[in-house]
Amino acid sequence: MVPGMIVKTEPLTIMAIANMTARDGAATVNGCYCLEVKELDGAQKILFEKIPCSCFFCYEGGDYHSSFQPHPLYWGTADQQSVQEALRQVEEDNKENTRDEWEVLKEVARQFPDLGNGNLILLDENYVPFGKKNYMDSNYKPLNEEADTK
């Protein structure tokens, strides 16, 4: 389970954060995935609502997963108790991070408001954005090459 959060209500958009590191000893890299959804039965669908997500990771070799795709727990169960238990676990895991990942999600959503469905922002070990990619691409574009970043 990883933290996900509604970052837009129109269209309904969830951003989730996951550790992309695939091998022990590699520097930590996190990814923030932008997911537009048509419906999210069971959720309140309000801005910054916390949404626990499971993830499917894509691994093509090397120290890092090339991408991940979040799946809101609401897609897998209508049991609100299960969703709340998963959210409590995500909250507990978040306490072990160097930064509050809920706040990181808000910052990334504000910094990249037009990220688009299926795109990821890559963050270094200090949660500083350094790259952008579509989940289907193997490689990322450094943000300093992006015309729309400040």
C-alpha positions as CSV (number, residue, x, y, z in Angstrom):
1,M,0.0,0.0,0.0
2,V,1.2,3.5,-0.9
3,P,-0.2,7.0,-0.2
4,G,-2.6,8.3,-2.8
5,M,-4.5,11.6,-2.7
6,I,-7.1,13.3,-4.8
7,V,-5.3,16.3,-6.2
8,K,-8.0,17.5,-8.7
9,T,-11.8,17.0,-8.6
10,E,-12.3,17.9,-12.3
11,P,-11.3,15.6,-13.8
12,L,-11.1,13.4,-10.8
13,T,-7.4,12.9,-10.4
14,I,-5.4,10.9,-7.8
15,M,-1.6,11.3,-7.3
16,A,0.2,8.4,-5.6
17,I,3.8,8.2,-4.4
18,A,5.9,5.0,-4.4
19,N,9.5,4.1,-3.8
20,M,11.0,3.1,-7.2
21,T,14.2,1.6,-5.7
22,A,14.5,-2.0,-6.8
23,R,17.9,-3.0,-5.2
24,D,19.3,-2.6,-1.7
25,G,22.1,0.0,-1.6
26,A,20.7,2.2,-4.5
27,A,19.9,5.8,-3.7
28,T,16.2,6.3,-3.0
29,V,14.1,7.5,-5.9
30,N,10.4,8.1,-5.5
31,G,7.8,8.5,-8.2
32,C,4.6,10.5,-8.1
33,Y,2.0,9.0,-10.6
34,C,-0.9,11.0,-11.9
35,L,-4.1,8.9,-12.4
36,E,-7.3,10.3,-13.8
37,V,-10.3,8.2,-12.8
38,K,-13.9,8.2,-14.0
39,E,-15.3,7.0,-10.7
40,L,-14.2,6.2,-7.2
41,D,-17.2,4.6,-5.5
42,G,-16.9,4.8,-1.7
43,A,-14.6,7.8,-1.6
44,Q,-15.8,11.3,-0.7
45,K,-14.1,12.6,-3.9
46,I,-12.9,15.8,-2.2
47,L,-9.7,17.7,-2.8
48,F,-6.7,16.2,-0.8
49,E,-8.7,13.2,0.3
50,K,-6.3,10.4,1.2
51,I,-6.7,7.3,-1.0
52,P,-4.7,4.2,-0.1
53,C,-3.4,2.5,-3.3
54,S,-1.9,-0.8,-4.2
55,C,0.8,-0.7,-7.0
56,F,1.9,-2.7,-9.9
57,F,5.6,-2.1,-10.6
58,C,7.4,-2.5,-13.9
59,Y,11.0,-3.7,-13.7
60,E,13.3,-3.7,-16.8
61,G,16.5,-4.3,-14.9
62,G,18.9,-2.1,-13.0
63,D,18.6,-0.5,-9.6
64,Y,15.1,1.0,-10.2
65,H,11.7,0.0,-11.3
66,S,11.0,1.8,-14.6
67,S,7.4,2.7,-13.5
68,F,4.5,1.8,-11.3
69,Q,0.7,2.1,-11.7
70,P,-1.4,2.8,-8.6
71,H,-4.8,1.1,-8.1
72,P,-7.0,2.8,-5.5
73,L,-8.1,0.3,-2.9
74,Y,-11.7,1.5,-3.5
75,W,-11.5,-0.3,-6.9
76,G,-10.9,-3.6,-5.1
77,T,-13.4,-3.5,-2.2
78,A,-16.5,-1.7,-1.1
79,D,-15.6,-2.6,2.6
80,Q,-15.0,0.8,4.2
81,Q,-13.4,-0.9,7.2
82,S,-10.7,-2.5,4.9
83,V,-10.0,0.8,3.3
84,Q,-9.7,2.5,6.7
85,E,-7.3,-0.2,8.0
86,A,-5.2,0.2,4.8
87,L,-5.2,4.0,5.4
88,R,-4.0,3.5,9.0
89,Q,-1.2,1.3,7.8
90,V,-0.1,3.8,5.1
91,E,-0.2,6.6,7.8
92,E,2.0,4.4,10.1
93,D,4.5,3.6,7.3
94,N,4.6,7.4,6.5
95,K,6.0,8.1,9.9
96,E,9.2,6.3,8.9
97,N,9.8,8.7,6.0
98,T,12.1,11.7,6.1
99,R,9.2,13.9,4.9
100,D,5.4,13.6,5.2
101,E,4.5,12.0,1.8
102,W,1.0,13.5,2.0
103,E,2.6,16.9,1.9
104,V,5.0,15.9,-0.8
105,L,2.0,14.8,-3.0
106,K,0.3,18.3,-2.4
107,E,3.6,20.0,-3.4
108,V,4.1,18.0,-6.5
109,A,0.5,18.5,-7.6
110,R,0.9,22.2,-7.2
111,Q,4.2,22.3,-9.0
112,F,3.0,20.2,-11.9
113,P,-0.8,21.0,-12.2
114,D,-0.9,19.8,-15.9
115,L,1.0,16.6,-15.4
116,G,-1.5,14.5,-17.3
117,N,-2.9,10.9,-16.8
118,G,-0.2,8.2,-16.8
119,N,2.7,10.6,-16.2
120,L,5.2,10.4,-13.3
121,I,7.4,12.9,-11.6
122,L,10.6,11.4,-10.2
123,L,12.0,12.6,-6.9
124,D,15.4,12.2,-5.4
125,E,16.1,11.0,-1.8
126,N,15.2,14.5,-0.5
127,Y,11.9,14.5,-2.4
128,V,13.2,17.1,-4.9
129,P,11.7,16.6,-8.4
130,F,14.4,15.8,-11.1
131,G,12.6,14.0,-13.9
132,K,9.3,13.4,-15.7
133,K,8.2,10.5,-17.8
134,N,5.2,8.6,-19.0
135,Y,4.7,5.2,-17.3
136,M,5.2,3.4,-20.7
137,D,8.5,5.1,-21.4
138,S,11.8,3.4,-20.2
139,N,13.7,6.7,-19.8
140,Y,12.8,10.0,-18.2
141,K,13.4,13.6,-19.3
142,P,15.4,15.7,-16.8
143,L,13.2,18.5,-15.6
144,N,15.8,21.1,-16.6
145,E,15.0,20.2,-20.2
146,E,11.3,20.7,-19.7
147,A,10.2,24.1,-21.1
148,D,7.2,24.4,-18.7
149,T,9.2,24.1,-15.4
150,K,10.4,27.1,-13.5
